[in-house]
Each structure stands twice: as C-alpha cells, then as structure tokens.
Amino acid sequence: MQFGVFSVGDVTMDPTTGRTPSEGERIEAMTRIALKAEEVGLDVFATGEHHNPPFVPSAPTTHLAYIAARTQKLLLSTSTTLITTTDPVRIAEDYAFLQHLSQGRVDLMMGRGNTGPVYPWFGKDIRQGVPLAIENYHLLRRLWREEVVDWQGKFRTPLQGFTSTPRPLDGTPPFVWHGSIRSTEIAEQAAYYGDGFFHNNIFWNMEHTAQMVALYRRRFEHYRHGAADQAIVGLGGQVFMAPTEAEAKRAFRPYFDNAPVYGHGPSLEEFTRATPLTVGTPEMVIERTLGFADAVGDYQRQLFLIDHAGLPVETVLEQMEILGTEVVPVLRAEFERRRPAHVPSDPPTHGSLVAAGPDAPHHLVTPAQSASERAAARVGA
C-alpha cells in the first residue's frame, strides 16, 4: 500500500504569531515537505493545482520536476489536475515530459477543482463542468495512446493530424486517478476506464465516502475490469499528532479555528467526530485510519493533509517524522495482514504498466470491454 502526503499550498497567516509567509517561502516549504516525505520513507508527494489566492501551486509540473531532480524514489502526483480548465493537449505534453524527467515516477489525479471563478478565467463555463471533464479526458487518452490524432469535440478547436510530444515514456501513459468528493459521474468515469478513484474525504463523513467508493467498485466490476474489491481506491485524511490527545488539541486548535476552509465553523470536536480529521496520538491515527478500510474495503493509497492552515513548516516536518517512523510502518503491516491475496496491494506504477505489455487494457483508448471483446478486436485487426 502507498502512503504519502498532499498539499493544497495555501498561504495562510499563522494565528499564533500573526505572521504570513511569502509565496516564495510557501513554495520552499512545500519542497521541503516533499523531500522529507522521501527521507522518512513515505511513497508519494502530491500537490494541488490552484489559480487563485491564497494558494500558490499554479504550475504543478514545474514544481514536481524540481522535486524529481532532488529525490530518488518518491512518487510524484497531483491532488488535482484541472481537467476542466486546462487544455488536454497541455496536460498530455506536460505530464509526458515530467515522465521522462522523473524516469516514470509520476501519476496524476484528474479533478474539476473547488473554485468556481477559475472557469471563466480560462474561458470555460462552470455549468459545463462534468461534460468538460468527460470530453477532455477522453481526448487526453487519445493524445497519449495514438500517434496521430484527428479530433473534433464541443469545447475546443479541432485537431488535424496532431502528434503530442514528447510521447509517453516507454510508450506507456501515466496512471490516472479521478478525484471527486460528491460527483457520481466522476466515479462512473473512473470505473469506465479502469482508472483509480480517489475520494478526498477530508470534509465528509465516512458514510458518504463509503457510498461513493461502493458505487465506483460496482461500476468497475460492471465494466469487467475485475471484481469490485479489486478496484483501485485512494483516500485522503488529515492528522495532527502529539504524545497526548489533550496536547495535540491544544496545539492544533488555533490553526483549526482560523483555517481558510473550515475555520469559524464547527468546533474541532464536532469536526473530528464527523470527518476523518484525527487530532491526537499516533495510536489514535493508526486506529482511525485502519477503520477507513472497514468502511470502504481494502484500498491502495492513503494521502494525508498535514501542512495547511498556517502551520509552520518546522511543525509540519515534525509531524512527518512521526508519520514516517511511528504511524506508517504499523499501518503498512496491518493493512497487508488483513488484505485478501486477490486484492492489489498497490496501485499501478510505471514499472508495472510497462511490464503488463502493450496489449494491456491500460493502453486502450476505451478499455471498458470484456476480455472476449478485446480478443475479438485483436483477431479482426
């Protein structure tokens, strides 16, 4: 199972000091967090994509390329790539380029974002958010899987004889997750293509998360990619840890109360009861996270948000040390102990996709076919 951290890249005042970091300081802090992730044995660092204050990560591939040059094993991902407002041609070329730079240590998560004004800034209509996500992603798949693309759709100018460059590393496109909190259409899209589904459940109760994951699993099986419990699932989470629960709450409460997203809303106690946010001891984080699999089934990727709401970078690095040394080793062992043999322990990686060969479903533009249909198509080719 993969464990890691993701950052939304907010520039937020530290409520305990009144100091707000500069944008440059925040970018440097995110870089230090990524490097720390590799140092403490985590698997993944993921960055968001935002184009509005108070967030800084407007160019994920630029940042991930810089991190790739300073790491050896860390998987580089996104916690949102805006498939609705970013040209699929730009995504195809940027992430294929990043594949080459990182020697395949990259995947990405498609999402629609959570900021309405972004749509008109990029010439799009938010009322077309879901159709944009569906059309743009299908074009992206073609750009990565077909050498020459002729295409005409609703939301961008036609393509005639177009070749995206560079081509994907080893002829193998990156693995894609589809991230959603509440859109059933996106869970359906992930299942249709046999891609991963990431439910970023940091604001929702586990009952809702379980319903969304269950829908994806049913549809994954419907499209004959495998049994429902073999579907590729990822979850988000939030943690803040200290030797005692009281100490953790005392330290984290000012940040929670003033956070740009949920500050001045529910109390810390209410929010921890209703969502996966865990503020307490490492043992509490372990118990809570293991409970996620009781709700949604065995899954393949767990990403934690720990660097938001104005927390000083040194505090975040301390949290990551605890996560990497006291929490994740126990979680790895426990998740694998309980996982059935037929359920994948990890999501696909560049290495595993290359090893599967060019005839694997991952290489098809539209892989939602039965094995017999795929075989018939190969015979008729």
Helices and strands as residue ranges (DSSP letters): E 2-7, H 23-39, E 44-47, H 60-69, E 75-78, E 81-82, H 88-102, E 108-111, H 118-121, G 126-128, H 129-145, E 149-151, E 159-162, G 169-171, E 176-179, H 184-193, E 196-199, G 201-203, H 206-222, G 228-230, E 233-241, H 245-257, H 268-274, E 278-280, H 282-296, E 301-305, H 313-322, I 323-327, H 328-338, H 350-356, G 361-363, H 371-380
